[in-house]
Amino acid sequence: MLTLEMLPAKNGDCLWIEYGPPGDRRRLLIDGGTRATYGGLRERIEALPPDERTFELLVVTHVDNDHVDGIVRLLQNPQLGFCFKDVWFNGWRHLGDPGDDVLGPVQGEYLAARITNKRLPWNRHFEKSAVVVPPEQELPRIPLAGGLQLVLFSPAPAELTRLRGKWIDVVTDVEKDYPDPGSTADWLRRLDRDRRYRPDDDFDDALGPERPPNVEKLLEVKFEPDDAEANGSSIAFLLEYGGVRCLLGGDAHAPVLEASVRRYLAEEALLKLPLDAFKVPHHGSKKNVSKGLLDLLQCRRFLISTNSSVHRHPDDESVARIVAYGGRDKELVFNYRVRQTEKWDDPRLARKYHYRTRYPPAGREGVPVEL
């Protein structure tokens, strides 16, 4: 059995995955959500017996703070007794020529400093090099203990190269006097002084319900792909376990995912990619969910992780594409019931476009999905 739980991560991602038979459950952690939601992740770990706090893999998909900040806080709390057999994260050292004496994004440097300081295994499955899809060879396939296999779909080398330029631009600020990239001790000292990692107030989505969306009109909106460098560098992969397939899209760009799905279909001699679940990229942004990508999938469940704060995801356009082009008999699974997600819980729309909705129980956040 494989279970994927979308922990409450506000506008971010924090995915808790368990697989294996009772008595031999194994775990993966994908991203850590925001600073404000770290408490939920900590409680989830504390609920495990101390001898079961080993994870086969930690994946930090990319450096956006709604994915990385919770992990930075987690690594500041070794008293929890967790252990990661490998950590996938593309830091400054993985973005190309390291010869330039320039600066890196703060969260990425904090995380790299913690990984280095704690001597955690870092990209061990890739011989400590970048987690990246090679342009010509077969898609990388990484087996984990217990019969789980991961097939890497993103990022491509070009996306990591683009991130290197953005990494420089984001935090190059002489007034802030940032340490040099990769200087572990200096970044650890700066992290210890950084007060931003205290919990924030909860987001309050107190507005009233909206009218049901006009799907036909939303489908007329032209797809314009995401061009954010950090999102393009996102690690995305397919989980395969006992006949179950689940695609975890991170915040990856739709054209990159499309290209990898086509390669996978050719390698497996398939017409469409059968999926038990698809964690929709970038929290359902209209720039990351394309008709071209959906047309390649045969998917039962579409998972959307966001509380709609900050960027008000999921965008109506992307959910409209899912309900119209995502096939019949599908389920939309949201880890928050808020104004932007609740609008899709409309019986007439559900009947017309052949879908169901699932939300957390009343008064709760986060939702587990058994696959």
C-alpha positions in Angstrom: 0.0 0.0 0.0 1.2 3.5 -0.8 -0.3 6.6 1.0 0.4 10.2 0.1 -0.6 12.8 2.6 -0.7 16.5 1.6 0.2 18.1 5.0 -1.2 21.6 5.6 1.6 23.8 4.1 -0.4 27.1 3.5 0.6 28.2 0.0 3.3 25.6 -0.3 4.0 21.8 -0.5 4.8 19.3 2.2 4.1 15.7 1.1 4.4 12.8 3.5 4.6 9.4 1.7 4.4 6.0 3.2 4.6 2.6 1.5 5.1 -1.0 2.3 3.1 -3.6 4.4 2.1 -3.1 8.0 5.1 -3.6 10.2 7.6 -2.6 7.5 6.4 0.9 6.5 8.9 3.2 4.8 8.7 6.9 4.3 9.6 9.8 2.0 9.3 13.5 2.7 8.9 15.9 -0.2 9.4 19.6 0.7 8.6 21.2 4.1 6.1 23.9 3.4 6.4 27.4 4.9 8.0 28.5 8.2 4.5 29.0 9.6 3.4 25.4 9.0 6.5 23.7 10.3 4.7 22.9 13.5 2.4 20.5 11.7 5.4 18.6 10.2 7.1 18.4 13.5 4.0 17.0 15.1 3.8 14.4 12.3 7.3 13.3 13.0 6.8 13.3 16.8 3.8 11.0 16.4 6.2 8.3 15.1 8.0 6.0 17.5 11.6 7.1 17.8 12.9 4.0 16.0 10.6 4.7 13.0 11.9 8.2 12.2 14.1 7.1 9.3 13.2 8.3 5.8 14.3 6.6 2.7 14.5 10.0 1.0 14.1 13.8 1.6 13.4 15.8 -1.6 13.6 19.6 -1.5 12.3 20.3 -5.0 13.6 23.8 -5.3 14.5 27.0 -3.4 11.2 28.8 -3.2 10.5 29.5 0.4 7.0 27.8 0.4 8.9 24.5 -0.2 12.2 25.0 1.6 11.6 27.0 4.7 10.0 24.2 6.7 13.0 22.0 5.9 15.4 24.6 7.1 13.5 24.7 10.4 13.4 20.9 10.6 17.1 20.6 10.3 17.5 23.0 13.2 15.8 20.5 15.5 18.0 17.3 15.5 16.4 16.4 18.9 13.5 15.0 16.9 15.8 12.1 16.0 15.0 11.9 12.3 17.3 10.3 9.8 17.4 10.7 6.0 19.1 8.1 3.9 19.5 10.6 1.1 18.6 14.3 0.4 17.9 15.5 -3.1 18.4 19.2 -3.4 20.1 21.2 -6.2 22.2 23.9 -4.4 24.7 26.4 -5.7 27.3 23.7 -6.3 25.0 21.9 -8.7 24.1 24.9 -11.0 27.1 24.9 -13.4 30.5 26.5 -13.2 31.3 27.2 -9.5 34.1 29.6 -10.3 32.2 32.9 -10.0 32.5 34.6 -6.6 28.9 35.5 -6.4 26.0 35.0 -4.0 23.1 32.5 -3.8 19.5 32.7 -2.6 19.3 32.9 1.2 17.0 29.9 1.8 19.1 27.7 -0.6 22.3 28.7 1.3 20.7 28.1 4.7 19.6 24.6 3.6 23.0 23.8 2.0 24.8 24.9 5.2 22.6 22.7 7.3 23.0 19.7 5.1 26.8 20.2 5.1 27.0 20.9 8.8 25.0 17.7 9.7 26.9 15.6 7.2 23.7 14.4 5.6 23.9 12.3 2.4 23.4 14.8 -0.4 22.3 13.7 -3.9 23.9 10.3 -3.2 21.8 8.6 -5.8 23.4 11.0 -8.4 26.9 10.5 -7.1 26.7 13.9 -5.3 26.1 15.7 -8.6 23.0 17.5 -9.8 19.6 15.9 -9.7 18.9 16.4 -13.4 17.3 14.6 -16.4 20.0 14.0 -19.1 19.1 15.2 -22.5 19.7 12.0 -24.5 20.0 8.9 -22.2 17.0 7.1 -20.8 15.2 8.8 -17.9 17.0 8.2 -14.6 15.3 5.4 -12.6 16.2 5.2 -8.9 15.1 2.1 -6.9 14.6 2.6 -3.2 14.4 -0.1 -0.5 11.1 -1.9 -0.2 10.2 -2.0 -3.9 9.6 1.7 -4.7 11.1 3.2 -7.9 11.4 6.8 -8.8 11.6 8.0 -12.4 13.0 11.5 -12.7 11.1 13.9 -15.0 12.5 17.3 -14.1 14.7 19.4 -14.2 16.5 19.5 -17.5 20.1 20.9 -17.6 19.0 24.2 -19.2 16.7 24.9 -16.3 19.5 24.6 -13.8 21.7 26.9 -15.9 18.9 29.5 -15.9 18.5 29.2 -12.1 22.2 30.0 -11.7 21.7 33.4 -13.2 18.6 34.1 -11.1 20.4 32.8 -8.0 23.0 35.6 -8.5 20.4 38.3 -9.1 18.0 37.5 -6.2 20.3 38.2 -3.3 23.3 40.2 -4.6 22.9 43.1 -2.3 26.0 44.9 -1.0 24.0 46.5 1.8 23.1 43.1 3.3 26.6 41.8 3.2 25.7 38.2 2.4 28.4 35.5 2.9 30.0 33.9 -0.1 28.0 30.9 -1.6 28.9 27.6 0.0 30.6 29.1 3.1 28.9 26.9 5.6 30.0 28.4 8.8 29.1 32.0 7.7 25.7 30.9 6.6 25.0 29.0 9.8 25.8 32.1 11.8 23.6 34.2 9.7 20.8 31.6 10.0 21.1 31.7 13.8 20.4 35.5 13.7 17.5 35.3 11.2 14.3 35.9 13.1 12.0 35.3 10.1 11.8 31.6 11.0 9.3 32.2 13.8 5.7 31.0 13.1 3.5 33.5 11.4 -0.2 34.1 12.1 -2.5 31.7 10.3 -4.0 32.7 7.0 -7.7 33.6 7.3 -9.7 33.0 4.2 -12.9 34.5 5.7 -14.6 35.7 2.5 -17.8 34.2 1.3 -18.3 31.6 -1.4 -18.0 32.4 -5.0 -20.3 31.6 -7.9 -19.4 28.4 -9.9 -16.8 29.0 -12.5 -17.6 29.4 -16.2 -15.5 26.5 -17.5 -16.2 27.2 -21.2 -15.0 30.7 -20.9 -11.9 29.7 -18.9 -10.9 27.3 -21.6 -10.7 30.1 -24.0 -7.8 31.6 -22.1 -4.5 31.0 -24.0 -1.9 29.0 -22.1 1.2 31.0 -21.3 3.9 28.8 -19.8 5.7 29.6 -16.5 9.2 31.2 -17.0 10.3 31.5 -13.4 13.8 30.1 -13.0 13.3 28.6 -9.6 10.2 26.7 -10.7 12.0 25.5 -13.8 14.6 23.9 -11.6 12.1 22.0 -9.6 12.7 18.3 -9.1 9.7 16.3 -10.4 9.4 12.5 -10.6 7.2 9.5 -11.0 6.6 7.1 -8.1 6.1 3.4 -9.1 5.1 0.9 -6.5 3.3 -2.4 -6.9 1.5 -1.3 -10.0 0.7 2.2 -8.6 2.0 5.3 -10.4 2.0 8.7 -8.9 3.5 11.8 -10.6 4.8 14.5 -8.2 5.1 17.7 -10.2 6.8 20.0 -7.8 6.6 23.5 -9.4 8.0 22.2 -12.7 7.4 23.8 -16.1 4.7 22.1 -18.2 6.9 21.8 -21.3 9.6 20.0 -19.3 7.1 17.6 -17.9 5.5 17.0 -21.3 8.9 16.2 -22.8 9.7 13.7 -20.0 6.3 12.1 -20.2 6.7 11.6 -23.9 10.1 10.0 -23.3 8.6 7.7 -20.7 5.8 6.7 -23.0 8.3 5.8 -25.7 10.4 3.8 -23.2 7.4 1.9 -21.9 5.6 1.5 -25.2 2.5 3.3 -23.9 0.0 5.7 -25.5 -0.9 7.5 -22.3 0.6 7.6 -18.9 -1.7 5.8 -16.5 -1.7 7.5 -13.1 -3.3 6.8 -9.8 -2.6 10.4 -8.7 -0.9 13.5 -10.1 0.3 16.2 -7.6 -0.4 19.2 -9.9 2.6 21.4 -10.4 2.9 24.9 -8.8 -0.3 24.5 -6.7 -2.5 24.6 -9.8 -1.1 27.7 -11.4 -2.5 28.4 -14.9 1.1 28.7 -16.2 2.0 25.1 -15.2 -1.0 23.0 -16.2 -1.4 22.8 -19.9 -3.8 20.9 -22.1 -0.8 19.3 -23.9 0.3 17.8 -20.6 -3.1 16.6 -19.6 -3.7 15.0 -23.0 -0.7 12.7 -22.2 -2.2 11.4 -19.0 -4.9 8.9 -17.9 -5.3 10.0 -14.3 -7.7 9.1 -11.6 -6.9 11.8 -9.0 -5.5 15.3 -9.3 -3.9 16.6 -6.0 -3.7 20.3 -5.3 -1.7 21.6 -2.4 -2.5 25.2 -1.4 -4.6 27.3 0.9 -4.9 30.0 -1.8 -2.9 32.6 0.1 -0.2 34.8 -1.6 -0.9 34.0 -5.2 -4.6 32.8 -4.9 -3.8 29.4 -6.4 -5.3 27.2 -7.8 -6.1 29.4 -10.8 -9.5 28.9 -12.3 -8.0 28.3 -15.7 -5.9 25.4 -14.6 -8.8 23.6 -12.8 -11.0 24.2 -15.8 -8.4 22.5 -18.0 -8.3 19.6 -15.5 -12.0 19.1 -15.4 -12.4 19.4 -19.2 -9.3 17.6 -20.4 -8.4 15.3 -17.5 -10.6 12.4 -18.5 -13.8 10.9 -17.0 -14.4 9.6 -13.5 -11.7 11.8 -11.9 -11.3 13.2 -8.4 -10.0 16.6 -7.4 -8.3 16.4 -4.0 -7.6 19.7 -2.1 -5.7 19.9 1.2 -7.6 23.0 2.2 -11.3 23.9 1.9 -11.1 27.7 1.2 -12.9 30.1 -1.1 -10.7 29.4 -4.1 -11.1 25.6 -3.9 -14.6 25.3 -2.6 -16.1 26.9 -5.7 -15.4 23.6 -7.6 -17.7 21.6 -5.2 -20.7 22.3 -7.4 -22.9 19.3 -8.3 -23.9 20.7 -11.7 -20.3 21.2 -12.8 -19.3 17.8 -11.3 -22.0 16.0 -13.3 -21.3 17.9 -16.5 -17.5 17.3 -16.4 -17.5 13.9 -14.6 -15.5 14.6 -11.5 -15.7 14.4 -7.7 -14.1 16.7 -5.1 -12.5 15.8 -1.8 -11.5 18.1 1.0 -10.2 17.7 4.6 -12.9 16.9 7.2 -14.6 20.0 8.7 -12.3 21.9 10.9 -9.2 20.2 9.7 -6.4 20.9 7.1 -4.4 18.4 5.1 -5.6 15.2 3.5 -4.3 11.7 3.1 -4.8 9.7 -0.1 -4.4 5.9 -0.3 -3.3 4.7 -3.7 
